[in-house]
């Protein structure tokens, strides 16, 4: 088995390195990495990781900027990732951290690292331990910021 990591040079932190480090903390599974310039390059990178490099699951890591055009690009990239999943019948874990989610650079750096690492754990669970995810169903898990917990009546 193999996990692919597609990341971008546009992100303001090395999300690919954080993902690989976290995956290695939980398993000795092989990792393939493919770095591209920007968000809209991620769908083809993920598809290539699956079809050409034999990855069983891929993480797509990116950081959209805060401008409206960046949000449009993120939406287009997300749609491309959905299509790539349907075309390959493989999971692609989209890990986007929008620049305007954080109040300053310190919080942004923390969020880029935290969300990436938490989703890397999710990728390992999805591929190797799906029953662990099933146990967490409906518990309001969030990657990055605090979990919100289940809805109460």
C-alpha positions in Angstrom: 0.0 0.0 0.0 1.0 3.6 -0.6 -0.2 7.1 0.3 0.3 9.9 -2.1 0.9 13.5 -1.1 0.2 16.3 -3.6 1.2 19.7 -2.3 1.9 23.2 -3.8 4.6 25.8 -3.8 1.9 28.4 -3.3 1.2 27.3 0.3 3.0 29.3 3.0 4.2 26.2 4.9 5.6 22.9 3.8 2.4 21.0 4.2 3.8 17.9 2.3 6.6 17.5 4.8 4.2 17.8 7.8 1.9 15.2 6.2 4.7 12.8 5.5 6.1 13.2 9.0 2.7 12.5 10.6 2.0 9.5 8.4 5.4 8.0 9.4 4.5 8.5 13.1 1.6 6.1 12.6 2.7 3.6 10.0 5.5 2.4 7.8 3.4 2.6 4.7 5.2 4.0 1.6 4.7 7.6 0.6 4.9 9.2 -2.8 5.1 13.0 -3.1 4.3 15.3 -6.0 4.7 19.0 -5.6 3.0 21.4 -8.1 2.8 25.2 -8.4 -0.8 25.9 -7.3 -4.2 24.6 -6.3 -5.6 24.0 -9.8 -2.6 21.7 -10.5 -3.6 19.4 -7.7 -6.3 17.3 -9.4 -4.0 16.0 -12.2 -1.2 15.5 -9.6 -3.5 13.4 -7.5 -4.7 11.4 -10.6 -1.1 10.8 -11.6 -0.2 9.7 -8.1 -3.0 7.1 -8.3 -2.7 6.0 -11.9 1.0 6.3 -12.6 2.6 5.9 -9.1 0.2 3.3 -7.7 -1.1 5.2 -4.7 -4.1 3.8 -2.8 -5.1 7.1 -1.3 -3.9 10.7 -1.9 -3.8 13.8 0.2 -4.2 17.1 -1.7 -2.7 19.9 0.3 -3.1 23.5 -0.5 -3.5 27.0 0.8 -5.9 29.3 -1.1 -5.2 33.0 -0.7 -7.7 35.4 0.8 -8.8 37.2 -2.3 -12.1 36.4 -4.1 -10.2 35.0 -7.1 -8.4 32.6 -4.8 -11.7 31.3 -3.4 -12.8 30.7 -7.0 -9.6 28.8 -7.8 -10.0 26.8 -4.6 -13.6 25.9 -5.7 -12.4 24.9 -9.2 -9.6 22.8 -7.7 -12.0 21.1 -5.3 -14.3 20.2 -8.2 -11.3 18.8 -10.1 -10.4 16.7 -7.0 -14.0 15.3 -6.9 -13.7 14.3 -10.5 -10.4 12.7 -10.0 -11.8 10.6 -7.1 -14.7 9.5 -9.3 -12.4 8.7 -12.3 -10.0 6.6 -10.2 -12.3 5.2 -7.5 -9.8 6.3 -4.9 -10.1 8.7 -1.9 -8.4 12.0 -2.2 -8.3 13.8 1.1 -8.6 17.5 0.4 -6.7 19.6 2.9 -7.1 23.3 2.2 -6.3 26.0 4.6 -7.6 29.4 3.5 -5.4 32.3 4.3 -8.3 34.3 5.7 -9.1 31.5 8.3 -6.4 32.8 10.6 -6.1 36.2 12.3 -2.3 36.5 11.7 0.7 34.7 10.4 1.4 32.8 13.7 -2.1 31.4 13.7 -1.9 30.6 10.0 1.3 28.6 10.5 -0.2 26.7 13.4 -3.4 26.0 11.4 -1.5 24.8 8.3 0.5 22.4 10.4 -2.3 21.2 12.6 -4.9 20.6 9.9 -2.4 18.8 7.7 -1.3 16.5 10.6 -4.9 15.7 11.7 -5.9 14.9 8.1 -2.7 12.7 7.7 -4.0 10.7 10.6 -7.4 10.5 8.9 -5.7 9.3 5.7 -4.0 6.5 7.6 -7.3 5.5 9.3 -9.3 5.6 6.1 -6.8 3.3 4.4 -5.7 1.0 7.2 -8.2 1.3 10.1 -11.6 2.4 8.7 -13.4 1.1 11.9 -11.7 3.9 13.9 -13.4 6.5 11.7 -16.7 4.6 12.1 -16.4 4.9 15.8 -16.0 8.7 15.5 -19.0 9.2 13.2 -21.3 12.0 14.3 -18.9 13.3 16.9 -18.3 16.8 15.3 -14.6 16.3 14.6 -12.8 19.2 13.1 -9.3 19.3 11.7 -7.3 22.3 12.8 -9.5 24.2 15.2 -11.3 22.6 18.2 -13.9 19.8 17.6 -17.5 21.0 18.0 -18.9 17.8 19.4 -22.2 16.2 18.5 -25.5 18.2 18.3 -27.6 18.1 21.4 -31.4 18.1 21.6 
